Amino acid sequence: MHGLFRWSSKWWPGVIPLVAFWVIAAWTSTEPMEADLAGRSLAALRGSVLDKTQITVAGRDVSLSAEAFSEDGRKGALAAVGAVPGVRLVNDETRLVPEAKPFVWSAERDVARVTLGGSAPLPQSKSKLVEAARAAINGVEVVDQMALARGAPPRFEAAALLLLDQVGKLKDGKVTLSDDTVSLSGMARDLGGREAIAAALKNLPENFKVAANDIQAPPYIFQAYKDPVAATLTLSGYVPDNTVHAAIAQAAERKFFGEKVVDNLKASVGAPSGFSAAVTTALGALSRLSTGTLAVSDREVKLSGDALYDGAAAQIRAGLGKEFPQGFQFKPEISVKPAAAPVDPTVCQQLFSDLLSKGKIRFEAARATLDPDSTALLDRLIEIALRCPTANIEVAGHTDGDGEDALNQALSEKRAQAVVDYLVKAGLPQSRFTAVGYGSTQPVAGNDTDEGKAQNRRIEFLVR
Amino acid sequence: MKMAYLVMFHWGWLLASLLLGLAMGWIAVVHRGPGVSKVTARWLALLVAVLIALAAAKIVPGRFGYWLDLGLILFGCYLVGCAIGSWLRDWVVTHPRPQPTA
């Protein structure tokens, strides 16, 4: 051992080349080693969720600058870099992502693009939202203006994804999520878009609530045009479903006895409530016009055209408003068709017969109450009666052969009287009309078939 | 662990230092030139101790810290090489091979 001390006093000359080694080693190895450590540190951070990560290495000391999304994530990242072999010290330049209060996220759609704005909680959710926006709104540019922030409400991502789906149903508009409240505005692309969005919003995670849903939808339109020249009734626009479609088509057939119904209706969701009742009522009013247009737009019913005589115009203007379901607005623009030239009583008789061969005055079964669907026909009969003011007219009621003669006789008289009452109410002088009942004594067809019976049940107008 | 990385990264230089030490130690046993005086040796030992303490405490920052570590580890290898070299030479000198008899 003593020898070792003695010899060591002579070891110093070797230190001179050793220093040369040292200088050369430091000169050549520093930068490659720093690069190696930087690469390993970045690899170690691959599992951590960080934003704006920057690593600088000086010697064996790593400076980590990044924004973390939680305190645990921050510490975890520091520990991960510290555990990299070769790293001597980690300089902590990390901080937490700023917290947004309130946490606002929005998606705005216009014709050309979808703009995602506000805050997203994590880089993954940010890219997921951009992806979802691309998927929901095909072929439209997606502009990502989202910043990262802490403080998102729980289940933010599920809510935002659901809202993005709704943005896909908009033509333009904006969806905003502020903490746990959702507000929507804009115009839906399709007729039923507003309803579809409202239904989808029910699936929001339960900690979210809808503060304002101001989505508008294109108006729900139903139109009918009565053309007396072509003798057609053209229906166009929308109906909610096939059942309502069939009901409306049937009502049109009943109310318009002389016109061919041209049905161009399409089925679509989004009808206002009470749509079917409103349209049926409005068609009844249209049927009384000589020519007219009915336009139902959402809850606004516009009816314009010519009534056959003053009384009818007044009835349509005044009466119909009350028959519409709640919430509907009736805007009649009814004028009166100029009175036709007076004619001889014989011509009148011809006109009556022609008209009654096309349509029949109907009553409720076994009763003397006029069916409202016959109003249009009665209006036409009144118009004819007005053209021959001097003629006296017998209104004759007939029944089929079913039932007792006495009852049939009474029923035919009452029905004839009901028609006369209607004519008088419309402003014709009582003195011109006589109501006569013939029971089943004057059949025009056999009473052994349903068709024959239906022909026998009739009202005739006879000029005397 | 940390040392292992340095050794792996610089094994070539460390080996060179070790060989340098070995050679210097080999020569030192029979060298007749002036040695380092005891007082100087103590001061040098103190200097090295201070440098080791600085490195262990990781006080020197960045690249200088790294160069200090590198220098110390090279110096350590050199000393080990010297010790082995001197000891080997001493062993060879004190145990001469029996001369083959003519």
Interface residues (C-beta under 8 A of the other chain):
Chain A: G3 L4 R6 W7 S8 S9 K10 W11 W12 P13 G14 V15 P17 L18 F21 W22 A25 A26 S29 T30 M33 D36 A58 G59 R60 D61 P85 G86 V87 R88 L89
Chain B: M1 K2 A4 Y5 L6 F9 H10 W13 A16 S17 L20 G21 A23 M24 G25 I27 A28 V29 H31 G33 G35 V36 S37 A41 K58 P61 G62 R63 F64 G65 Y66 W67 D69 L70 G71 L74 F75 Y78 L79 C82 A83 S86 W87 D90
